Amino acid sequence: MSKLDVVINKSAVGELLQSAEMANAIRPYAEAIANSAPHCTVDETVLRTRVRVGVVQKMTHDDMENHTLLKAVHFQ
């Protein structure tokens, strides 16, 4: 068997994780979850090591009782 060496360009991977392209790649998943659960918005944040796109829910009593955001994530 041949020995395979893989070299990862860490700075390029870091730039990719913080790029707008990565945010655009994961934003549709967050929007789909936000659209299937009530009172939700999509929040995008660029952190030190990566970009984060999350779903924020304005909680109501019904949402806390029925776990609507959790159900929206599991049905995607």
PyMOL commands that place a pseudoatom at each C-alpha (Angstrom):
pseudoatom trace, name=CA, resn=MET, resi=1, chain=A, elem=C, hetatm=0, pos=[0.000, 0.000, 0.000]
pseudoatom trace, name=CA, resn=SER, resi=2, chain=A, elem=C, hetatm=0, pos=[1.181, 3.498, -0.703]
pseudoatom trace, name=CA, resn=LYS, resi=3, chain=A, elem=C, hetatm=0, pos=[1.523, 6.077, 2.000]
pseudoatom trace, name=CA, resn=LEU, resi=4, chain=A, elem=C, hetatm=0, pos=[-0.612, 9.173, 1.451]
pseudoatom trace, name=CA, resn=ASP, resi=5, chain=A, elem=C, hetatm=0, pos=[0.289, 12.497, 3.031]
pseudoatom trace, name=CA, resn=VAL, resi=6, chain=A, elem=C, hetatm=0, pos=[-2.458, 15.096, 3.269]
pseudoatom trace, name=CA, resn=VAL, resi=7, chain=A, elem=C, hetatm=0, pos=[-1.478, 18.697, 3.956]
pseudoatom trace, name=CA, resn=ILE, resi=8, chain=A, elem=C, hetatm=0, pos=[-4.233, 21.058, 5.074]
pseudoatom trace, name=CA, resn=ASN, resi=9, chain=A, elem=C, hetatm=0, pos=[-3.871, 24.779, 4.540]
pseudoatom trace, name=CA, resn=LYS, resi=10, chain=A, elem=C, hetatm=0, pos=[-5.140, 25.949, 7.931]
pseudoatom trace, name=CA, resn=SER, resi=11, chain=A, elem=C, hetatm=0, pos=[-5.282, 29.633, 7.044]
pseudoatom trace, name=CA, resn=ALA, resi=12, chain=A, elem=C, hetatm=0, pos=[-7.377, 28.936, 3.929]
pseudoatom trace, name=CA, resn=VAL, resi=13, chain=A, elem=C, hetatm=0, pos=[-9.760, 26.724, 5.908]
pseudoatom trace, name=CA, resn=GLY, resi=14, chain=A, elem=C, hetatm=0, pos=[-10.083, 29.465, 8.530]
pseudoatom trace, name=CA, resn=GLU, resi=15, chain=A, elem=C, hetatm=0, pos=[-10.867, 32.047, 5.852]
pseudoatom trace, name=CA, resn=LEU, resi=16, chain=A, elem=C, hetatm=0, pos=[-13.460, 29.708, 4.341]
pseudoatom trace, name=CA, resn=LEU, resi=17, chain=A, elem=C, hetatm=0, pos=[-15.185, 29.162, 7.696]
pseudoatom trace, name=CA, resn=GLN, resi=18, chain=A, elem=C, hetatm=0, pos=[-15.478, 32.945, 8.189]
pseudoatom trace, name=CA, resn=SER, resi=19, chain=A, elem=C, hetatm=0, pos=[-16.469, 33.782, 4.611]
pseudoatom trace, name=CA, resn=ALA, resi=20, chain=A, elem=C, hetatm=0, pos=[-19.759, 35.055, 3.256]
pseudoatom trace, name=CA, resn=GLU, resi=21, chain=A, elem=C, hetatm=0, pos=[-19.892, 31.991, 0.989]
pseudoatom trace, name=CA, resn=MET, resi=22, chain=A, elem=C, hetatm=0, pos=[-20.098, 29.725, 4.040]
pseudoatom trace, name=CA, resn=ALA, resi=23, chain=A, elem=C, hetatm=0, pos=[-22.839, 31.895, 5.538]
pseudoatom trace, name=CA, resn=ASN, resi=24, chain=A, elem=C, hetatm=0, pos=[-24.737, 31.734, 2.241]
pseudoatom trace, name=CA, resn=ALA, resi=25, chain=A, elem=C, hetatm=0, pos=[-24.332, 27.938, 2.190]
pseudoatom trace, name=CA, resn=ILE, resi=26, chain=A, elem=C, hetatm=0, pos=[-25.863, 27.379, 5.631]
pseudoatom trace, name=CA, resn=ARG, resi=27, chain=A, elem=C, hetatm=0, pos=[-28.424, 30.214, 5.622]
pseudoatom trace, name=CA, resn=PRO, resi=28, chain=A, elem=C, hetatm=0, pos=[-31.087, 28.212, 3.638]
pseudoatom trace, name=CA, resn=TYR, resi=29, chain=A, elem=C, hetatm=0, pos=[-31.122, 25.512, 6.341]
pseudoatom trace, name=CA, resn=ALA, resi=30, chain=A, elem=C, hetatm=0, pos=[-31.685, 28.106, 9.066]
pseudoatom trace, name=CA, resn=GLU, resi=31, chain=A, elem=C, hetatm=0, pos=[-34.365, 29.861, 6.999]
pseudoatom trace, name=CA, resn=ALA, resi=32, chain=A, elem=C, hetatm=0, pos=[-36.203, 26.565, 6.438]
pseudoatom trace, name=CA, resn=ILE, resi=33, chain=A, elem=C, hetatm=0, pos=[-36.262, 25.916, 10.180]
pseudoatom trace, name=CA, resn=ALA, resi=34, chain=A, elem=C, hetatm=0, pos=[-37.321, 29.502, 10.930]
pseudoatom trace, name=CA, resn=ASN, resi=35, chain=A, elem=C, hetatm=0, pos=[-40.156, 29.299, 8.398]
pseudoatom trace, name=CA, resn=SER, resi=36, chain=A, elem=C, hetatm=0, pos=[-41.520, 26.059, 9.842]
pseudoatom trace, name=CA, resn=ALA, resi=37, chain=A, elem=C, hetatm=0, pos=[-41.649, 27.301, 13.452]
pseudoatom trace, name=CA, resn=PRO, resi=38, chain=A, elem=C, hetatm=0, pos=[-43.634, 30.364, 14.567]
pseudoatom trace, name=CA, resn=HIS, resi=39, chain=A, elem=C, hetatm=0, pos=[-42.066, 33.574, 15.912]
pseudoatom trace, name=CA, resn=CYS, resi=40, chain=A, elem=C, hetatm=0, pos=[-38.569, 32.815, 14.531]
pseudoatom trace, name=CA, resn=THR, resi=41, chain=A, elem=C, hetatm=0, pos=[-35.877, 34.937, 12.922]
pseudoatom trace, name=CA, resn=VAL, resi=42, chain=A, elem=C, hetatm=0, pos=[-32.496, 34.082, 11.393]
pseudoatom trace, name=CA, resn=ASP, resi=43, chain=A, elem=C, hetatm=0, pos=[-29.424, 35.541, 13.102]
pseudoatom trace, name=CA, resn=GLU, resi=44, chain=A, elem=C, hetatm=0, pos=[-25.988, 35.639, 11.414]
pseudoatom trace, name=CA, resn=THR, resi=45, chain=A, elem=C, hetatm=0, pos=[-22.844, 36.279, 13.452]
pseudoatom trace, name=CA, resn=VAL, resi=46, chain=A, elem=C, hetatm=0, pos=[-19.177, 36.206, 12.414]
pseudoatom trace, name=CA, resn=LEU, resi=47, chain=A, elem=C, hetatm=0, pos=[-17.183, 34.781, 15.302]
pseudoatom trace, name=CA, resn=ARG, resi=48, chain=A, elem=C, hetatm=0, pos=[-13.422, 34.602, 15.761]
pseudoatom trace, name=CA, resn=THR, resi=49, chain=A, elem=C, hetatm=0, pos=[-13.073, 31.193, 14.091]
pseudoatom trace, name=CA, resn=ARG, resi=50, chain=A, elem=C, hetatm=0, pos=[-16.231, 30.728, 12.012]
pseudoatom trace, name=CA, resn=VAL, resi=51, chain=A, elem=C, hetatm=0, pos=[-19.494, 32.210, 10.855]
pseudoatom trace, name=CA, resn=ARG, resi=52, chain=A, elem=C, hetatm=0, pos=[-22.636, 31.231, 12.739]
pseudoatom trace, name=CA, resn=VAL, resi=53, chain=A, elem=C, hetatm=0, pos=[-26.158, 31.297, 11.351]
pseudoatom trace, name=CA, resn=GLY, resi=54, chain=A, elem=C, hetatm=0, pos=[-28.784, 30.471, 13.926]
pseudoatom trace, name=CA, resn=VAL, resi=55, chain=A, elem=C, hetatm=0, pos=[-32.502, 30.547, 14.499]
pseudoatom trace, name=CA, resn=VAL, resi=56, chain=A, elem=C, hetatm=0, pos=[-33.792, 32.747, 17.309]
pseudoatom trace, name=CA, resn=GLN, resi=57, chain=A, elem=C, hetatm=0, pos=[-37.309, 32.219, 18.593]
pseudoatom trace, name=CA, resn=LYS, resi=58, chain=A, elem=C, hetatm=0, pos=[-39.382, 34.722, 20.520]
pseudoatom trace, name=CA, resn=MET, resi=59, chain=A, elem=C, hetatm=0, pos=[-40.736, 32.317, 23.098]
pseudoatom trace, name=CA, resn=THR, resi=60, chain=A, elem=C, hetatm=0, pos=[-44.391, 32.175, 23.918]
pseudoatom trace, name=CA, resn=HIS, resi=61, chain=A, elem=C, hetatm=0, pos=[-46.076, 29.918, 26.425]
pseudoatom trace, name=CA, resn=ASP, resi=62, chain=A, elem=C, hetatm=0, pos=[-47.323, 27.657, 23.631]
pseudoatom trace, name=CA, resn=ASP, resi=63, chain=A, elem=C, hetatm=0, pos=[-43.807, 27.329, 22.197]
pseudoatom trace, name=CA, resn=MET, resi=64, chain=A, elem=C, hetatm=0, pos=[-42.426, 26.336, 25.601]
pseudoatom trace, name=CA, resn=GLU, resi=65, chain=A, elem=C, hetatm=0, pos=[-45.193, 23.786, 26.136]
pseudoatom trace, name=CA, resn=ASN, resi=66, chain=A, elem=C, hetatm=0, pos=[-45.076, 22.196, 22.664]
pseudoatom trace, name=CA, resn=HIS, resi=67, chain=A, elem=C, hetatm=0, pos=[-41.349, 22.572, 21.794]
pseudoatom trace, name=CA, resn=THR, resi=68, chain=A, elem=C, hetatm=0, pos=[-42.105, 23.974, 18.335]
pseudoatom trace, name=CA, resn=LEU, resi=69, chain=A, elem=C, hetatm=0, pos=[-38.514, 24.956, 17.488]
pseudoatom trace, name=CA, resn=LEU, resi=70, chain=A, elem=C, hetatm=0, pos=[-37.211, 21.529, 18.481]
pseudoatom trace, name=CA, resn=LYS, resi=71, chain=A, elem=C, hetatm=0, pos=[-39.882, 19.878, 16.327]
pseudoatom trace, name=CA, resn=ALA, resi=72, chain=A, elem=C, hetatm=0, pos=[-39.006, 22.159, 13.402]
pseudoatom trace, name=CA, resn=VAL, resi=73, chain=A, elem=C, hetatm=0, pos=[-35.348, 21.088, 13.587]
pseudoatom trace, name=CA, resn=HIS, resi=74, chain=A, elem=C, hetatm=0, pos=[-36.142, 17.372, 13.727]
pseudoatom trace, name=CA, resn=PHE, resi=75, chain=A, elem=C, hetatm=0, pos=[-38.514, 17.425, 10.757]
pseudoatom trace, name=CA, resn=GLN, resi=76, chain=A, elem=C, hetatm=0, pos=[-35.984, 18.991, 8.340]
for i in range(1, 76): cmd.bond("trace and resi %d" % i, "trace and resi %d" % (i + 1))
show_as sticks, trace
zoom trace
